Amino acid sequence: MSEETTPEAPQKPVLQVLSGNPDDSQVAALTVLFAGLASAAAASADTVERDRNRWGSLEERLQRPATYNPSAFQNVSFY
């Protein structure tokens, strides 16, 4: 039996050096740093609960505004 192997798709580079001439240890240190930051951000994104933004919801437009004004009828003059 022959096993067919599919070539792996090339992955995008993690870092791209635009200027300078870093050695392998410097590139490895940056790669570890960014990988750690990415995993920490992914872990914290799962645990953080945020309030739902309900700005401009349809339900708010359908409700009557609840205004309370204790001095609303103090300036009424009776004839």
KOLNU-561713 format. One line per 4 residues: their letters; for each residue y, x, z of C-alpha. Coordinates in steps of 0.5 Angstrom, whole numbers, padded with zeros to 4 digits. Each point is the difference from the previous one (the first is absolute). Layout:
<pts>
A	Y/X/Z ~ ...
</pts>
This chain:
<pts>
MSEE	0000/0000/0000 ~ 0007/0003/-0002 ~ 0006/-0002/0005 ~ 0006/-0001/-0003
TTPE	0006/0003/0003 ~ 0007/-0003/-0001 ~ 0006/0005/0000 ~ 0004/-0001/0006
APQK	0007/-0003/-0002 ~ 0006/0006/0001 ~ 0004/-0002/0007 ~ 0007/0001/0000
PVLQ	0003/0006/0004 ~ 0002/-0001/0007 ~ 0005/0005/-0001 ~ 0004/0003/-0005
VLSG	0004/0006/0001 ~ 0007/0000/-0004 ~ 0003/0006/0002 ~ -0002/0007/0004
NPDD	-0007/0003/0000 ~ -0004/-0002/0006 ~ -0006/0003/0002 ~ -0007/-0004/0001
SQVA	0001/0000/0008 ~ 0007/-0003/-0001 ~ -0003/-0006/-0005 ~ -0006/-0001/0005
ALTV	0005/-0001/0006 ~ 0004/-0005/-0004 ~ -0006/-0004/-0003 ~ -0002/0000/0008
LFAG	0006/-0003/0002 ~ 0001/-0005/-0005 ~ -0007/-0002/0001 ~ 0001/-0001/0007
LASA	0007/-0004/-0001 ~ -0003/-0005/-0005 ~ -0006/-0001/0005 ~ 0004/-0001/0006
AAAS	0004/-0005/-0004 ~ -0006/-0004/-0003 ~ -0002/0000/0007 ~ 0006/-0003/0003
ADTV	0001/-0005/-0005 ~ -0006/-0003/0002 ~ 0002/-0001/0007 ~ 0007/-0002/-0001
ERDR	0002/-0007/0000 ~ 0007/-0002/-0002 ~ 0003/-0007/0000 ~ 0000/-0004/-0006
NRWG	0006/0000/-0004 ~ 0002/-0008/-0001 ~ 0006/0001/-0003 ~ 0002/-0005/-0005
SLEE	-0007/-0004/0001 ~ 0000/-0007/-0002 ~ -0001/-0003/0006 ~ 0006/0002/0003
RLQR	0004/-0003/-0005 ~ -0004/-0007/0001 ~ 0002/0000/0008 ~ 0007/-0003/0002
PATY	0004/0005/0004 ~ 0000/0000/0007 ~ 0007/0001/0002 ~ 0002/-0001/0008
NPSA	0007/0000/0001 ~ 0002/-0003/0007 ~ 0008/0000/-0002 ~ -0002/-0005/-0006
FQNV	0004/-0006/0002 ~ 0005/0003/0005 ~ 0005/0000/-0005 ~ -0001/-0008/-0002
SFY	0006/-0004/0001 ~ -0001/-0008/0000 ~ 0006/-0004/-0003
</pts>
